[in-house]
Protein backbone atom coordinates (compact mmCIF):
# COMPACT_ATOMS: atom_id res chain seq x y z
CA UNK A 1 0.00 0.00 0.00
CA UNK A 2 1.41 3.41 -0.97
CA UNK A 3 2.01 6.14 1.59
CA UNK A 4 -0.61 8.88 1.61
CA UNK A 5 2.05 11.57 1.36
CA UNK A 6 5.27 10.28 -0.13
CA UNK A 7 8.48 12.21 0.34
CA UNK A 8 11.69 12.03 -1.57
CA UNK A 9 14.00 10.93 1.24
CA UNK A 10 17.13 12.07 -0.56
CA UNK A 11 15.84 15.65 -0.68
CA UNK A 12 14.40 16.65 2.71
CA UNK A 13 11.42 18.98 2.50
CA UNK A 14 10.47 17.71 -0.97
CA UNK A 15 7.06 16.13 -1.46
CA UNK A 16 5.62 14.29 -4.42
CA UNK A 17 2.67 16.30 -5.69
CA UNK A 18 0.35 13.43 -6.52
CA UNK A 19 -3.41 13.06 -6.80
CA UNK A 20 -3.87 12.98 -3.02
CA UNK A 21 -1.93 16.23 -2.62
CA UNK A 22 -3.82 17.83 -5.53
CA UNK A 23 -7.14 16.97 -3.90
CA UNK A 24 -6.01 18.09 -0.44
CA UNK A 25 -4.61 21.37 -1.78
CA UNK A 26 -7.31 22.27 -4.29
CA UNK A 27 -8.78 25.20 -2.29
CA UNK A 28 -5.33 26.50 -1.32
CA UNK A 29 -4.02 26.35 -4.87
CA UNK A 30 -7.18 27.95 -6.22
CA UNK A 31 -6.73 30.80 -3.74
CA UNK A 32 -3.08 31.24 -4.68
CA UNK A 33 -3.98 31.26 -8.37
CA UNK A 34 -6.39 34.11 -7.66
CA UNK A 35 -3.38 36.25 -6.71
CA UNK A 36 -2.66 36.73 -10.42
CA UNK A 37 -5.13 39.61 -10.08
CA UNK A 38 -3.92 42.69 -8.16
CA UNK A 39 -7.42 43.31 -6.80
CA UNK A 40 -7.41 39.85 -5.20
CA UNK A 41 -3.98 40.43 -3.65
CA UNK A 42 -5.30 43.68 -2.16
CA UNK A 43 -8.43 41.94 -0.84
CA UNK A 44 -6.26 39.26 0.80
CA UNK A 45 -4.04 41.88 2.44
CA UNK A 46 -7.11 43.70 3.84
CA UNK A 47 -8.51 40.59 5.56
CA UNK A 48 -6.53 37.39 5.21
CA UNK A 49 -8.89 35.31 7.33
CA UNK A 50 -11.95 36.32 5.32
CA UNK A 51 -10.10 35.61 2.09
CA UNK A 52 -9.09 32.15 3.31
CA UNK A 53 -12.70 31.51 4.33
CA UNK A 54 -13.90 32.59 0.89
CA UNK A 55 -11.83 29.76 -0.62
CA UNK A 56 -12.62 27.17 2.06
CA UNK A 57 -9.11 26.56 3.37
CA UNK A 58 -8.67 23.92 6.06
CA UNK A 59 -7.49 24.78 9.57
CA UNK A 60 -4.06 23.36 8.68
CA UNK A 61 -3.84 25.55 5.59
CA UNK A 62 -5.03 28.67 7.44
CA UNK A 63 -2.41 28.20 10.13
CA UNK A 64 0.33 27.79 7.53
CA UNK A 65 -0.88 30.95 5.76
CA UNK A 66 -0.84 32.90 9.04
CA UNK A 67 2.67 31.65 9.81
CA UNK A 68 3.93 32.17 6.21
CA UNK A 69 5.19 28.60 6.50
CA UNK A 70 5.75 27.48 2.94
CA UNK A 71 6.89 24.00 3.95
CA UNK A 72 3.64 23.51 5.89
CA UNK A 73 1.72 24.81 2.85
CA UNK A 74 3.48 22.21 0.69
CA UNK A 75 2.51 19.43 3.11
CA UNK A 76 -1.05 20.85 3.15
CA UNK A 77 -1.32 20.22 -0.59
CA UNK A 78 0.17 23.41 -1.96
CA UNK A 79 1.78 23.31 -5.36
CA UNK A 80 5.03 25.27 -5.48
CA UNK A 81 4.00 27.06 -8.69
CA UNK A 82 0.84 28.40 -7.08
CA UNK A 83 2.57 29.07 -3.76
CA UNK A 84 4.97 31.37 -5.61
CA UNK A 85 1.98 33.66 -6.14
CA UNK A 86 1.35 33.66 -2.38
CA UNK A 87 4.97 34.22 -1.37
CA UNK A 88 5.31 37.02 -3.91
CA UNK A 89 2.77 39.08 -1.98
CA UNK A 90 5.28 39.25 0.87
CA UNK A 91 8.37 39.78 -1.27
CA UNK A 92 9.58 36.21 -0.80
CA UNK A 93 11.29 34.41 -3.65
CA UNK A 94 12.37 30.92 -4.58
CA UNK A 95 15.47 31.14 -2.38
CA UNK A 96 13.26 31.88 0.63
CA UNK A 97 11.26 28.74 -0.15
CA UNK A 98 14.47 26.72 -0.61
CA UNK A 99 15.75 27.93 2.74
CA UNK A 100 12.54 26.81 4.45
CA UNK A 101 12.68 23.42 2.72
CA UNK A 102 16.25 22.80 3.87
CA UNK A 103 15.84 24.30 7.34
CA UNK A 104 18.56 26.85 6.61
CA UNK A 105 18.59 30.60 6.87
CA UNK A 106 18.18 32.41 3.56
CA UNK A 107 21.77 33.64 3.80
CA UNK A 108 23.10 30.12 4.40
CA UNK A 109 20.98 28.75 1.55
CA UNK A 110 22.29 31.43 -0.84
CA UNK A 111 25.87 30.65 0.24
CA UNK A 112 25.25 26.93 -0.38
CA UNK A 113 23.97 27.72 -3.88
CA UNK A 114 26.99 29.91 -4.60
CA UNK A 115 29.36 27.24 -3.34
CA UNK A 116 27.78 24.61 -5.56
CA UNK A 117 27.98 26.87 -8.59
CA UNK A 118 24.19 27.09 -9.03
Secondary structure, DSSP 8 states (H G I E B T S, - for coil): ---SS-B-TTSTT-B---HHHHHHTHHHHHHHHHTTSHHHHHHHHH-HHHHHHHHT--HHHHHHHHHT-HHHHHHTT--HHHHHHHHHHTT--HHHHHHHHHT--HHHHHHHHHHHT-
